[in-house]
Amino acid sequence: MHEMSICDGILKSAVEAAQAEGATRINRVEVTFGELTQIVADALEFAFEVLRKDTIAEEATLGITILEGRSRCLDCSVEFRHDRYEVRCPECGSYLCSLVQGRELRIDSIDVD
């Protein structure tokens, strides 16, 4: 379950940023990740519940936004949605495509007191 180590990094970064600003409590952490990262949202939420204990984020909630996989065809310039397995242009059938979104992993905001 790689979500545990991913969440550990998210939580450590959030706590570090909050403490650097003088915060004593984290209320909410908002994250965004792409569906092509293979992160399972439920597993990430479970990891957050476990890892937040005994930190300034002990009562915090986790907000998750998931971005779909999107690429642009380098032959005909069409942008299209796709999954992990089928990255073929629906217009011209080309496999020569450039990823536009779907591999992101970022902390969007941290609500603190």
Gaussian input, Z-matrix of N, CA and C with variables (Angstrom, degrees):
# hf/3-21g

backbone

0 1
 N
 C     1     B1
 C     2     B2     1     A1
 N     3     B3     2     A2     1     D1
 C     4     B4     3     A3     2     D2
 C     5     B5     4     A4     3     D3
 N     6     B6     5     A5     4     D4
 C     7     B7     6     A6     5     D5
 C     8     B8     7     A7     6     D6
 N     9     B9     8     A8     7     D7
 C    10    B10     9     A9     8     D8
 C    11    B11    10    A10     9     D9
 N    12    B12    11    A11    10    D10
 C    13    B13    12    A12    11    D11
 C    14    B14    13    A13    12    D12
 N    15    B15    14    A14    13    D13
 C    16    B16    15    A15    14    D14
 C    17    B17    16    A16    15    D15
 N    18    B18    17    A17    16    D16
 C    19    B19    18    A18    17    D17
 C    20    B20    19    A19    18    D18
 N    21    B21    20    A20    19    D19
 C    22    B22    21    A21    20    D20
 C    23    B23    22    A22    21    D21
 N    24    B24    23    A23    22    D22
 C    25    B25    24    A24    23    D23
 C    26    B26    25    A25    24    D24
 N    27    B27    26    A26    25    D25
 C    28    B28    27    A27    26    D26
 C    29    B29    28    A28    27    D27
 N    30    B30    29    A29    28    D28
 C    31    B31    30    A30    29    D29
 C    32    B32    31    A31    30    D30
 N    33    B33    32    A32    31    D31
 C    34    B34    33    A33    32    D32
 C    35    B35    34    A34    33    D33
 N    36    B36    35    A35    34    D34
 C    37    B37    36    A36    35    D35
 C    38    B38    37    A37    36    D36
 N    39    B39    38    A38    37    D37
 C    40    B40    39    A39    38    D38
 C    41    B41    40    A40    39    D39
 N    42    B42    41    A41    40    D40
 C    43    B43    42    A42    41    D41
 C    44    B44    43    A43    42    D42
 N    45    B45    44    A44    43    D43
 C    46    B46    45    A45    44    D44
 C    47    B47    46    A46    45    D45
 N    48    B48    47    A47    46    D46
 C    49    B49    48    A48    47    D47
 C    50    B50    49    A49    48    D48
 N    51    B51    50    A50    49    D49
 C    52    B52    51    A51    50    D50
 C    53    B53    52    A52    51    D51
 N    54    B54    53    A53    52    D52
 C    55    B55    54    A54    53    D53
 C    56    B56    55    A55    54    D54
 N    57    B57    56    A56    55    D55
 C    58    B58    57    A57    56    D56
 C    59    B59    58    A58    57    D57
 N    60    B60    59    A59    58    D58
 C    61    B61    60    A60    59    D59
 C    62    B62    61    A61    60    D60
 N    63    B63    62    A62    61    D61
 C    64    B64    63    A63    62    D62
 C    65    B65    64    A64    63    D63
 N    66    B66    65    A65    64    D64
 C    67    B67    66    A66    65    D65
 C    68    B68    67    A67    66    D66
 N    69    B69    68    A68    67    D67
 C    70    B70    69    A69    68    D68
 C    71    B71    70    A70    69    D69
 N    72    B72    71    A71    70    D70
 C    73    B73    72    A72    71    D71
 C    74    B74    73    A73    72    D72
 N    75    B75    74    A74    73    D73
 C    76    B76    75    A75    74    D74
 C    77    B77    76    A76    75    D75
 N    78    B78    77    A77    76    D76
 C    79    B79    78    A78    77    D77
 C    80    B80    79    A79    78    D78
 N    81    B81    80    A80    79    D79
 C    82    B82    81    A81    80    D80
 C    83    B83    82    A82    81    D81
 N    84    B84    83    A83    82    D82
 C    85    B85    84    A84    83    D83
 C    86    B86    85    A85    84    D84
 N    87    B87    86    A86    85    D85
 C    88    B88    87    A87    86    D86
 C    89    B89    88    A88    87    D87
 N    90    B90    89    A89    88    D88
 C    91    B91    90    A90    89    D89
 C    92    B92    91    A91    90    D90
 N    93    B93    92    A92    91    D91
 C    94    B94    93    A93    92    D92
 C    95    B95    94    A94    93    D93
 N    96    B96    95    A95    94    D94
 C    97    B97    96    A96    95    D95
 C    98    B98    97    A97    96    D96
 N    99    B99    98    A98    97    D97
 C   100   B100    99    A99    98    D98
 C   101   B101   100   A100    99    D99
 N   102   B102   101   A101   100   D100
 C   103   B103   102   A102   101   D101
 C   104   B104   103   A103   102   D102
 N   105   B105   104   A104   103   D103
 C   106   B106   105   A105   104   D104
 C   107   B107   106   A106   105   D105
 N   108   B108   107   A107   106   D106
 C   109   B109   108   A108   107   D107
 C   110   B110   109   A109   108   D108
 N   111   B111   110   A110   109   D109
 C   112   B112   111   A111   110   D110
 C   113   B113   112   A112   111   D111
 N   114   B114   113   A113   112   D112
 C   115   B115   114   A114   113   D113
 C   116   B116   115   A115   114   D114
 N   117   B117   116   A116   115   D115
 C   118   B118   117   A117   116   D116
 C   119   B119   118   A118   117   D117
 N   120   B120   119   A119   118   D118
 C   121   B121   120   A120   119   D119
 C   122   B122   121   A121   120   D120
 N   123   B123   122   A122   121   D121
 C   124   B124   123   A123   122   D122
 C   125   B125   124   A124   123   D123
 N   126   B126   125   A125   124   D124
 C   127   B127   126   A126   125   D125
 C   128   B128   127   A127   126   D126
 N   129   B129   128   A128   127   D127
 C   130   B130   129   A129   128   D128
 C   131   B131   130   A130   129   D129
 N   132   B132   131   A131   130   D130
 C   133   B133   132   A132   131   D131
 C   134   B134   133   A133   132   D132
 N   135   B135   134   A134   133   D133
 C   136   B136   135   A135   134   D134
 C   137   B137   136   A136   135   D135
 N   138   B138   137   A137   136   D136
 C   139   B139   138   A138   137   D137
 C   140   B140   139   A139   138   D138
 N   141   B141   140   A140   139   D139
 C   142   B142   141   A141   140   D140
 C   143   B143   142   A142   141   D141
 N   144   B144   143   A143   142   D142
 C   145   B145   144   A144   143   D143
 C   146   B146   145   A145   144   D144
 N   147   B147   146   A146   145   D145
 C   148   B148   147   A147   146   D146
 C   149   B149   148   A148   147   D147
 N   150   B150   149   A149   148   D148
 C   151   B151   150   A150   149   D149
 C   152   B152   151   A151   150   D150
 N   153   B153   152   A152   151   D151
 C   154   B154   153   A153   152   D152
 C   155   B155   154   A154   153   D153
 N   156   B156   155   A155   154   D154
 C   157   B157   156   A156   155   D155
 C   158   B158   157   A157   156   D156
 N   159   B159   158   A158   157   D157
 C   160   B160   159   A159   158   D158
 C   161   B161   160   A160   159   D159
 N   162   B162   161   A161   160   D160
 C   163   B163   162   A162   161   D161
 C   164   B164   163   A163   162   D162
 N   165   B165   164   A164   163   D163
 C   166   B166   165   A165   164   D164
 C   167   B167   166   A166   165   D165
 N   168   B168   167   A167   166   D166
 C   169   B169   168   A168   167   D167
 C   170   B170   169   A169   168   D168
 N   171   B171   170   A170   169   D169
 C   172   B172   171   A171   170   D170
 C   173   B173   172   A172   171   D171
 N   174   B174   173   A173   172   D172
 C   175   B175   174   A174   173   D173
 C   176   B176   175   A175   174   D174
 N   177   B177   176   A176   175   D175
 C   178   B178   177   A177   176   D176
 C   179   B179   178   A178   177   D177
 N   180   B180   179   A179   178   D178
 C   181   B181   180   A180   179   D179
 C   182   B182   181   A181   180   D180
 N   183   B183   182   A182   181   D181
 C   184   B184   183   A183   182   D182
 C   185   B185   184   A184   183   D183
 N   186   B186   185   A185   184   D184
 C   187   B187   186   A186   185   D185
 C   188   B188   187   A187   186   D186
 N   189   B189   188   A188   187   D187
 C   190   B190   189   A189   188   D188
 C   191   B191   190   A190   189   D189
 N   192   B192   191   A191   190   D190
 C   193   B193   192   A192   191   D191
 C   194   B194   193   A193   192   D192
 N   195   B195   194   A194   193   D193
 C   196   B196   195   A195   194   D194
 C   197   B197   196   A196   195   D195
 N   198   B198   197   A197   196   D196
 C   199   B199   198   A198   197   D197
 C   200   B200   199   A199   198   D198
 N   201   B201   200   A200   199   D199
 C   202   B202   201   A201   200   D200
 C   203   B203   202   A202   201   D201
 N   204   B204   203   A203   202   D202
 C   205   B205   204   A204   203   D203
 C   206   B206   205   A205   204   D204
 N   207   B207   206   A206   205   D205
 C   208   B208   207   A207   206   D206
 C   209   B209   208   A208   207   D207
 N   210   B210   209   A209   208   D208
 C   211   B211   210   A210   209   D209
 C   212   B212   211   A211   210   D210
 N   213   B213   212   A212   211   D211
 C   214   B214   213   A213   212   D212
 C   215   B215   214   A214   213   D213
 N   216   B216   215   A215   214   D214
 C   217   B217   216   A216   215   D215
 C   218   B218   217   A217   216   D216
 N   219   B219   218   A218   217   D217
 C   220   B220   219   A219   218   D218
 C   221   B221   220   A220   219   D219
 N   222   B222   221   A221   220   D220
 C   223   B223   222   A222   221   D221
 C   224   B224   223   A223   222   D222
 N   225   B225   224   A224   223   D223
 C   226   B226   225   A225   224   D224
 C   227   B227   226   A226   225   D225
 N   228   B228   227   A227   226   D226
 C   229   B229   228   A228   227   D227
 C   230   B230   229   A229   228   D228
 N   231   B231   230   A230   229   D229
 C   232   B232   231   A231   230   D230
 C   233   B233   232   A232   231   D231
 N   234   B234   233   A233   232   D232
 C   235   B235   234   A234   233   D233
 C   236   B236   235   A235   234   D234
 N   237   B237   236   A236   235   D235
 C   238   B238   237   A237   236   D236
 C   239   B239   238   A238   237   D237
 N   240   B240   239   A239   238   D238
 C   241   B241   240   A240   239   D239
 C   242   B242   241   A241   240   D240
 N   243   B243   242   A242   241   D241
 C   244   B244   243   A243   242   D242
 C   245   B245   244   A244   243   D243
 N   246   B246   245   A245   244   D244
 C   247   B247   246   A246   245   D245
 C   248   B248   247   A247   246   D246
 N   249   B249   248   A248   247   D247
 C   250   B250   249   A249   248   D248
 C   251   B251   250   A250   249   D249
 N   252   B252   251   A251   250   D250
 C   253   B253   252   A252   251   D251
 C   254   B254   253   A253   252   D252
 N   255   B255   254   A254   253   D253
 C   256   B256   255   A255   254   D254
 C   257   B257   256   A256   255   D255
 N   258   B258   257   A257   256   D256
 C   259   B259   258   A258   257   D257
 C   260   B260   259   A259   258   D258
 N   261   B261   260   A260   259   D259
 C   262   B262   261   A261   260   D260
 C   263   B263   262   A262   261   D261
 N   264   B264   263   A263   262   D262
 C   265   B265   264   A264   263   D263
 C   266   B266   265   A265   264   D264
 N   267   B267   266   A266   265   D265
 C   268   B268   267   A267   266   D266
 C   269   B269   268   A268   267   D267
 N   270   B270   269   A269   268   D268
 C   271   B271   270   A270   269   D269
 C   272   B272   271   A271   270   D270
 N   273   B273   272   A272   271   D271
 C   274   B274   273   A273   272   D272
 C   275   B275   274   A274   273   D273
 N   276   B276   275   A275   274   D274
 C   277   B277   276   A276   275   D275
 C   278   B278   277   A277   276   D276
 N   279   B279   278   A278   277   D277
 C   280   B280   279   A279   278   D278
 C   281   B281   280   A280   279   D279
 N   282   B282   281   A281   280   D280
 C   283   B283   282   A282   281   D281
 C   284   B284   283   A283   282   D282
 N   285   B285   284   A284   283   D283
 C   286   B286   285   A285   284   D284
 C   287   B287   286   A286   285   D285
 N   288   B288   287   A287   286   D286
 C   289   B289   288   A288   287   D287
 C   290   B290   289   A289   288   D288
 N   291   B291   290   A290   289   D289
 C   292   B292   291   A291   290   D290
 C   293   B293   292   A292   291   D291
 N   294   B294   293   A293   292   D292
 C   295   B295   294   A294   293   D293
 C   296   B296   295   A295   294   D294
 N   297   B297   296   A296   295   D295
 C   298   B298   297   A297   296   D296
 C   299   B299   298   A298   297   D297
 N   300   B300   299   A299   298   D298
 C   301   B301   300   A300   299   D299
 C   302   B302   301   A301   300   D300
 N   303   B303   302   A302   301   D301
 C   304   B304   303   A303   302   D302
 C   305   B305   304   A304   303   D303
 N   306   B306   305   A305   304   D304
 C   307   B307   306   A306   305   D305
 C   308   B308   307   A307   306   D306
 N   309   B309   308   A308   307   D307
 C   310   B310   309   A309   308   D308
 C   311   B311   310   A310   309   D309
 N   312   B312   311   A311   310   D310
 C   313   B313   312   A312   311   D311
 C   314   B314   313   A313   312   D312
 N   315   B315   314   A314   313   D313
 C   316   B316   315   A315   314   D314
 C   317   B317   316   A316   315   D315
 N   318   B318   317   A317   316   D316
 C   319   B319   318   A318   317   D317
 C   320   B320   319   A319   318   D318
 N   321   B321   320   A320   319   D319
 C   322   B322   321   A321   320   D320
 C   323   B323   322   A322   321   D321
 N   324   B324   323   A323   322   D322
 C   325   B325   324   A324   323   D323
 C   326   B326   325   A325   324   D324
 N   327   B327   326   A326   325   D325
 C   328   B328   327   A327   326   D326
 C   329   B329   328   A328   327   D327
 N   330   B330   329   A329   328   D328
 C   331   B331   330   A330   329   D329
 C   332   B332   331   A331   330   D330
 N   333   B333   332   A332   331   D331
 C   334   B334   333   A333   332   D332
 C   335   B335   334   A334   333   D333
 N   336   B336   335   A335   334   D334
 C   337   B337   336   A336   335   D335
 C   338   B338   337   A337   336   D336

   B1=1.4524
   B2=1.5262
   B3=1.3218
   B4=1.4601
   B5=1.5270
   B6=1.3121
   B7=1.4624
   B8=1.5307
   B9=1.3323
   B10=1.4647
   B11=1.5291
   B12=1.3194
   B13=1.4677
   B14=1.5285
   B15=1.3199
   B16=1.4684
   B17=1.5154
   B18=1.3157
   B19=1.4669
   B20=1.5230
   B21=1.3073
   B22=1.4612
   B23=1.5304
   B24=1.3151
   B25=1.4590
   B26=1.5183
   B27=1.3277
   B28=1.4672
   B29=1.5289
   B30=1.3202
   B31=1.4652
   B32=1.5228
   B33=1.3325
   B34=1.4672
   B35=1.5268
   B36=1.3165
   B37=1.4713
   B38=1.5236
   B39=1.3186
   B40=1.4688
   B41=1.5274
   B42=1.3131
   B43=1.4670
   B44=1.5249
   B45=1.3223
   B46=1.4644
   B47=1.5355
   B48=1.3222
   B49=1.4702
   B50=1.5247
   B51=1.3238
   B52=1.4656
   B53=1.5200
   B54=1.3144
   B55=1.4621
   B56=1.5262
   B57=1.3269
   B58=1.4685
   B59=1.5289
   B60=1.3259
   B61=1.4683
   B62=1.5251
   B63=1.3329
   B64=1.4588
   B65=1.5120
   B66=1.3061
   B67=1.4666
   B68=1.5287
   B69=1.3110
   B70=1.4672
   B71=1.5191
   B72=1.3257
   B73=1.4654
   B74=1.5323
   B75=1.3376
   B76=1.4605
   B77=1.5236
   B78=1.3287
   B79=1.4604
   B80=1.5232
   B81=1.3364
   B82=1.4667
   B83=1.5245
   B84=1.3285
   B85=1.4559
   B86=1.5226
   B87=1.3255
   B88=1.4663
   B89=1.5280
   B90=1.3365
   B91=1.4599
   B92=1.5271
   B93=1.3206
   B94=1.4571
   B95=1.5199
   B96=1.3305
   B97=1.4593
   B98=1.5230
   B99=1.3027
   B100=1.4545
   B101=1.5146
   B102=1.3263
   B103=1.4652
   B104=1.5267
   B105=1.3164
   B106=1.4659
   B107=1.5207
   B108=1.3291
   B109=1.4638
   B110=1.5233
   B111=1.2988
   B112=1.4662
   B113=1.5225
   B114=1.3397
   B115=1.4546
   B116=1.5242
   B117=1.3103
   B118=1.4610
   B119=1.5284
   B120=1.3235
   B121=1.4633
   B122=1.5301
   B123=1.3262
   B124=1.4677
   B125=1.5200
   B126=1.3162
   B127=1.4667
   B128=1.5232
   B129=1.3312
   B130=1.4597
   B131=1.5278
   B132=1.3220
   B133=1.4700
   B134=1.5248
   B135=1.3333
   B136=1.4649
   B137=1.5276
   B138=1.3192
   B139=1.4613
   B140=1.5267
   B141=1.3175
   B142=1.4665
   B143=1.5295
   B144=1.3305
   B145=1.4749
   B146=1.5282
   B147=1.3169
   B148=1.4637
   B149=1.5277
   B150=1.3159
   B151=1.4649
   B152=1.5253
   B153=1.3031
   B154=1.4662
   B155=1.5260
   B156=1.3263
   B157=1.4695
   B158=1.5226
   B159=1.3213
   B160=1.4647
   B161=1.5315
   B162=1.3411
   B163=1.4691
   B164=1.5201
   B165=1.3225
   B166=1.4623
   B167=1.5338
   B168=1.3251
   B169=1.4710
   B170=1.5289
   B171=1.3252
   B172=1.4633
   B173=1.5307
   B174=1.3189
   B175=1.4688
   B176=1.5299
   B177=1.3115
   B178=1.4631
   B179=1.5295
   B180=1.3224
   B181=1.4608
   B182=1.5249
   B183=1.3115
   B184=1.4574
   B185=1.5198
   B186=1.3224
   B187=1.4589
   B188=1.5199
   B189=1.3202
   B190=1.4674
   B191=1.5236
   B192=1.3287
   B193=1.4586
   B194=1.5243
   B195=1.3239
   B196=1.4623
   B197=1.5274
   B198=1.3246
   B199=1.4658
   B200=1.5233
   B201=1.3130
   B202=1.4654
   B203=1.5280
   B204=1.3129
   B205=1.4538
   B206=1.5194
   B207=1.3372
   B208=1.4680
   B209=1.5179
   B210=1.3180
   B211=1.4633
   B212=1.5155
   B213=1.3299
   B214=1.4664
   B215=1.5201
   B216=1.3081
   B217=1.4653
   B218=1.5287
   B219=1.3132
   B220=1.4630
   B221=1.5270
   B222=1.3301
   B223=1.4633
   B224=1.5313
   B225=1.3517
   B226=1.4718
   B227=1.5297
   B228=1.3392
   B229=1.4717
   B230=1.5274
   B231=1.3077
   B232=1.4581
   B233=1.5354
   B234=1.3339
   B235=1.4556
   B236=1.5235
   B237=1.3376
   B238=1.4635
   B239=1.5218
   B240=1.3316
   B241=1.4600
   B242=1.5235
   B243=1.3415
   B244=1.4666
   B245=1.5201
   B246=1.3286
   B247=1.4557
   B248=1.5309
   B249=1.3221
   B250=1.4622
   B251=1.5181
   B252=1.3018
   B253=1.4610
   B254=1.5248
   B255=1.3062
   B256=1.4673
   B257=1.5240
   B258=1.3266
   B259=1.4611
   B260=1.5327
   B261=1.3150
   B262=1.4672
   B263=1.5123
   B264=1.3302
   B265=1.4556
   B266=1.5288
   B267=1.3269
   B268=1.4595
   B269=1.5337
   B270=1.3210
   B271=1.4681
   B272=1.5235
   B273=1.3372
   B274=1.4711
   B275=1.5237
   B276=1.3463
   B277=1.4571
   B278=1.5198
   B279=1.3198
   B280=1.4634
   B281=1.5282
   B282=1.3315
   B283=1.4597
   B284=1.5289
   B285=1.3131
   B286=1.4556
   B287=1.5273
   B288=1.3372
   B289=1.4559
   B290=1.5258
   B291=1.3196
   B292=1.4522
   B293=1.5261
   B294=1.3238
   B295=1.4594
   B296=1.5264
   B297=1.3264
   B298=1.4654
   B299=1.5227
   B300=1.3199
   B301=1.4644
   B302=1.5172
   B303=1.3463
   B304=1.4506
   B305=1.5114
   B306=1.3401
   B307=1.4645
   B308=1.5353
   B309=1.3321
   B310=1.4658
   B311=1.5270
   B312=1.3110
   B313=1.4434
   B314=1.5220
   B315=1.3326
   B316=1.4661
   B317=1.5304
   B318=1.3231
   B319=1.4562
   B320=1.5108
   B321=1.3328
   B322=1.4616
   B323=1.5264
   B324=1.3215
   B325=1.4774
   B326=1.5155
   B327=1.3196
   B328=1.4685
   B329=1.5270
   B330=1.3133
   B331=1.4595
   B332=1.5125
   B333=1.3327
   B334=1.4654
   B335=1.5263
   B336=1.3052
   B337=1.4681
   B338=1.5172
   A1=108.00
   A2=117.24
   A3=120.62
   A4=112.53
   A5=117.76
   A6=121.22
   A7=111.78
   A8=117.15
   A9=119.97
   A10=110.22
   A11=117.79
   A12=119.39
   A13=111.01
   A14=117.93
   A15=120.89
   A16=109.99
   A17=116.47
   A18=120.71
   A19=110.99
   A20=117.62
   A21=121.07
   A22=109.53
   A23=117.02
   A24=120.80
   A25=112.49
   A26=116.39
   A27=121.11
   A28=110.04
   A29=115.97
   A30=120.65
   A31=111.51
   A32=117.43
   A33=120.08
   A34=110.99
   A35=116.67
   A36=120.18
   A37=111.43
   A38=116.61
   A39=121.27
   A40=111.05
   A41=116.95
   A42=121.17
   A43=110.14
   A44=116.48
   A45=120.76
   A46=111.48
   A47=116.67
   A48=121.03
   A49=111.01
   A50=116.74
   A51=120.67
   A52=111.03
   A53=116.82
   A54=120.29
   A55=111.82
   A56=116.65
   A57=120.58
   A58=111.42
   A59=116.58
   A60=121.88
   A61=112.37
   A62=117.00
   A63=120.93
   A64=114.61
   A65=118.50
   A66=121.65
   A67=110.32
   A68=114.83
   A69=120.25
   A70=112.26
   A71=115.25
   A72=119.35
   A73=109.51
   A74=115.71
   A75=121.56
   A76=106.98
   A77=116.36
   A78=121.58
   A79=112.36
   A80=116.29
   A81=120.13
   A82=109.19
   A83=114.57
   A84=122.24
   A85=106.89
   A86=116.36
   A87=122.19
   A88=108.72
   A89=116.06
   A90=120.51
   A91=110.32
   A92=115.19
   A93=122.42
   A94=107.47
   A95=115.37
   A96=118.87
   A97=109.39
   A98=114.87
   A99=121.12
   A100=111.17
   A101=115.69
   A102=119.41
   A103=112.25
   A104=118.57
   A105=121.19
   A106=112.60
   A107=118.44
   A108=122.10
   A109=111.55
   A110=116.67
   A111=123.97
   A112=113.01
   A113=116.89
   A114=121.06
   A115=107.86
   A116=116.34
   A117=122.52
   A118=107.31
   A119=116.67
   A120=121.87
   A121=112.28
   A122=117.97
   A123=120.47
   A124=111.51
   A125=116.96
   A126=121.13
   A127=110.43
   A128=117.41
   A129=120.96
   A130=110.07
   A131=117.05
   A132=120.73
   A133=111.02
   A134=116.94
   A135=120.97
   A136=110.12
   A137=116.81
   A138=121.04
   A139=110.59
   A140=116.84
   A141=121.19
   A142=110.41
   A143=116.57
   A144=121.05
   A145=110.81
   A146=117.18
   A147=121.92
   A148=111.03
   A149=117.01
   A150=121.23
   A151=114.47
   A152=118.58
   A153=120.38
   A154=112.68
   A155=117.64
   A156=121.74
   A157=110.68
   A158=115.59
   A159=123.56
   A160=113.65
   A161=115.65
   A162=121.13
   A163=107.73
   A164=116.98
   A165=119.47
   A166=111.19
   A167=116.11
   A168=121.38
   A169=111.63
   A170=117.10
   A171=121.30
   A172=113.58
   A173=117.92
   A174=121.77
   A175=112.61
   A176=117.29
   A177=121.79
   A178=112.49
   A179=114.29
   A180=121.00
   A181=108.11
   A182=114.77
   A183=121.59
   A184=109.02
   A185=116.31
   A186=121.78
   A187=108.85
   A188=116.61
   A189=121.01
   A190=109.90
   A191=115.21
   A192=122.81
   A193=107.25
   A194=116.73
   A195=121.32
   A196=109.03
   A197=115.83
   A198=121.64
   A199=109.88
   A200=115.93
   A201=121.03
   A202=110.70
   A203=115.59
   A204=120.70
   A205=110.38
   A206=116.55
   A207=121.91
   A208=108.47
   A209=115.06
   A210=121.46
   A211=109.85
   A212=114.60
   A213=121.55
   A214=107.32
   A215=115.40
   A216=121.54
   A217=108.57
   A218=116.34
   A219=120.63
   A220=112.25
   A221=116.88
   A222=120.54
   A223=112.41
   A224=117.03
   A225=119.04
   A226=113.93
   A227=117.80
   A228=124.90
   A229=115.16
   A230=119.17
   A231=121.46
   A232=109.09
   A233=116.01
   A234=121.38
   A235=107.78
   A236=116.22
   A237=119.25
   A238=111.38
   A239=114.25
   A240=122.99
   A241=108.64
   A242=115.89
   A243=120.14
   A244=110.37
   A245=115.20
   A246=120.33
   A247=108.79
   A248=116.79
   A249=121.18
   A250=112.90
   A251=117.65
   A252=120.55
   A253=114.55
   A254=118.49
   A255=120.85
   A256=110.09
   A257=115.56
   A258=120.75
   A259=107.12
   A260=114.51
   A261=121.51
   A262=107.64
   A263=116.25
   A264=121.30
   A265=110.36
   A266=117.21
   A267=119.96
   A268=113.03
   A269=116.98
   A270=120.92
   A271=112.35
   A272=116.06
   A273=118.95
   A274=113.87
   A275=117.25
   A276=120.82
   A277=114.66
   A278=118.39
   A279=122.58
   A280=110.99
   A281=114.90
   A282=121.24
   A283=110.83
   A284=117.54
   A285=122.89
   A286=108.09
   A287=115.43
   A288=121.28
   A289=110.31
   A290=115.66
   A291=122.80
   A292=109.43
   A293=116.26
   A294=121.35
   A295=110.65
   A296=116.17
   A297=122.70
   A298=110.11
   A299=117.53
   A300=121.64
   A301=109.48
   A302=114.72
   A303=120.47
   A304=113.72
   A305=118.40
   A306=122.18
   A307=111.94
   A308=117.16
   A309=121.49
   A310=111.70
   A311=115.06
   A312=123.35
   A313=106.39
   A314=115.71
   A315=118.62
   A316=110.91
   A317=113.85
   A318=121.11
   A319=105.98
   A320=117.39
   A321=121.97
   A322=112.07
   A323=116.51
   A324=119.10
   A325=110.39
   A326=113.46
   A327=121.59
   A328=106.21
   A329=117.16
   A330=122.01
   A331=107.88
   A332=117.57
   A333=122.19
   A334=112.52
   A335=115.51
   A336=123.10
   A337=107.22
   D1=93.80
   D2=-178.75
   D3=-72.51
   D4=-10.93
   D5=177.77
   D6=-62.14
   D7=-30.50
   D8=179.87
   D9=-64.48
   D10=-45.79
   D11=-179.88
   D12=-71.83
   D13=-34.98
   D14=176.06
   D15=-62.98
   D16=-46.13
   D17=-179.62
   D18=-66.50
   D19=-35.05
   D20=176.63
   D21=-59.12
   D22=-43.83
   D23=177.84
   D24=-65.59
   D25=-41.77
   D26=178.38
   D27=-61.56
   D28=-48.45
   D29=-177.22
   D30=-65.79
   D31=-43.38
   D32=178.12
   D33=-61.16
   D34=-42.53
   D35=178.85
   D36=-64.40
   D37=-41.81
   D38=-179.81
   D39=-65.30
   D40=-45.38
   D41=179.74
   D42=-63.99
   D43=-44.31
   D44=179.08
   D45=-60.49
   D46=-45.77
   D47=179.86
   D48=-65.32
   D49=-41.85
   D50=-179.97
   D51=-64.49
   D52=-45.81
   D53=-179.59
   D54=-65.69
   D55=-34.79
   D56=177.93
   D57=-63.12
   D58=-25.60
   D59=178.92
   D60=-96.26
   D61=5.29
   D62=177.71
   D63=83.96
   D64=11.66
   D65=179.86
   D66=-73.13
   D67=149.14
   D68=178.11
   D69=-113.16
   D70=-5.86
   D71=-178.15
   D72=-154.23
   D73=138.60
   D74=172.53
   D75=-104.66
   D76=126.68
   D77=-179.81
   D78=-94.13
   D79=-37.89
   D80=-175.64
   D81=-155.88
   D82=142.67
   D83=174.21
   D84=-122.34
   D85=126.22
   D86=178.25
   D87=-106.12
   D88=125.97
   D89=178.74
   D90=-126.49
   D91=155.57
   D92=174.50
   D93=-128.52
   D94=135.99
   D95=172.08
   D96=-142.13
   D97=153.81
   D98=178.73
   D99=-85.03
   D100=147.50
   D101=-178.45
   D102=-65.56
   D103=-18.10
   D104=179.52
   D105=-81.00
   D106=-4.39
   D107=177.87
   D108=-76.49
   D109=-13.39
   D110=-178.27
   D111=67.70
   D112=21.41
   D113=174.55
   D114=-79.41
   D115=134.65
   D116=176.58
   D117=-97.56
   D118=117.24
   D119=-174.52
   D120=-55.86
   D121=-44.21
   D122=-179.70
   D123=-62.34
   D124=-38.90
   D125=179.10
   D126=-68.79
   D127=-37.15
   D128=177.46
   D129=-65.89
   D130=-41.49
   D131=177.81
   D132=-63.66
   D133=-41.18
   D134=177.80
   D135=-62.58
   D136=-45.47
   D137=179.33
   D138=-60.17
   D139=-41.39
   D140=178.84
   D141=-61.52
   D142=-44.25
   D143=179.07
   D144=-58.68
   D145=-41.19
   D146=-177.80
   D147=-73.58
   D148=-47.32
   D149=-171.37
   D150=-78.23
   D151=-19.59
   D152=-177.65
   D153=-74.97
   D154=-16.36
   D155=-179.09
   D156=-58.20
   D157=140.54
   D158=178.16
   D159=61.84
   D160=29.45
   D161=173.74
   D162=-128.27
   D163=175.68
   D164=176.81
   D165=-72.70
   D166=-3.14
   D167=177.28
   D168=-103.12
   D169=17.06
   D170=-174.20
   D171=-56.14
   D172=-33.14
   D173=-179.93
   D174=-102.58
   D175=6.10
   D176=-173.95
   D177=-72.46
   D178=154.60
   D179=172.24
   D180=-110.07
   D181=160.78
   D182=-179.23
   D183=-116.01
   D184=123.80
   D185=174.72
   D186=-102.63
   D187=134.53
   D188=-175.72
   D189=-125.20
   D190=132.25
   D191=170.59
   D192=-119.75
   D193=131.08
   D194=-179.59
   D195=-112.93
   D196=127.54
   D197=178.84
   D198=-98.88
   D199=136.18
   D200=178.99
   D201=-72.14
   D202=157.80
   D203=174.75
   D204=-74.90
   D205=129.42
   D206=179.38
   D207=-139.18
   D208=139.56
   D209=176.34
   D210=-133.58
   D211=165.57
   D212=175.83
   D213=-119.75
   D214=131.33
   D215=178.02
   D216=-70.85
   D217=129.51
   D218=179.32
   D219=-81.65
   D220=-10.52
   D221=177.38
   D222=-90.72
   D223=-44.81
   D224=-175.40
   D225=-119.81
   D226=0.19
   D227=175.15
   D228=70.56
   D229=10.12
   D230=177.04
   D231=-73.56
   D232=135.42
   D233=173.63
   D234=-98.10
   D235=135.23
   D236=-174.80
   D237=-147.11
   D238=156.44
   D239=176.96
   D240=-85.24
   D241=146.39
   D242=177.59
   D243=-156.01
   D244=168.37
   D245=175.89
   D246=-102.27
   D247=-168.23
   D248=-178.33
   D249=-68.20
   D250=-25.39
   D251=-167.56
   D252=-102.74
   D253=-28.62
   D254=-174.51
   D255=-120.42
   D256=93.69
   D257=179.62
   D258=-112.10
   D259=71.45
   D260=179.82
   D261=-127.44
   D262=135.66
   D263=-178.70
   D264=-61.53
   D265=126.13
   D266=179.42
   D267=-72.38
   D268=-16.49
   D269=-179.54
   D270=-85.73
   D271=-53.84
   D272=-173.08
   D273=-112.58
   D274=-8.08
   D275=177.88
   D276=83.71
   D277=3.27
   D278=-178.44
   D279=-70.52
   D280=146.24
   D281=172.73
   D282=-99.38
   D283=0.56
   D284=179.97
   D285=-85.11
   D286=90.48
   D287=-172.46
   D288=-133.80
   D289=154.41
   D290=178.61
   D291=-117.65
   D292=129.39
   D293=-179.03
   D294=-66.06
   D295=130.71
   D296=178.18
   D297=-100.90
   D298=-43.38
   D299=177.78
   D300=-157.82
   D301=160.08
   D302=176.58
   D303=131.75
   D304=-9.65
   D305=179.72
   D306=-113.85
   D307=12.20
   D308=-177.61
   D309=-69.94
   D310=154.49
   D311=167.36
   D312=-155.28
   D313=110.80
   D314=-176.22
   D315=-149.89
   D316=154.60
   D317=170.20
   D318=-91.02
   D319=120.64
   D320=-178.58
   D321=-86.20
   D322=-40.85
   D323=-179.31
   D324=-160.60
   D325=158.23
   D326=177.41
   D327=-133.36
   D328=118.84
   D329=177.71
   D330=-93.24
   D331=122.61
   D332=-173.76
   D333=-131.60
   D334=163.10
   D335=170.52
   D336=-118.50

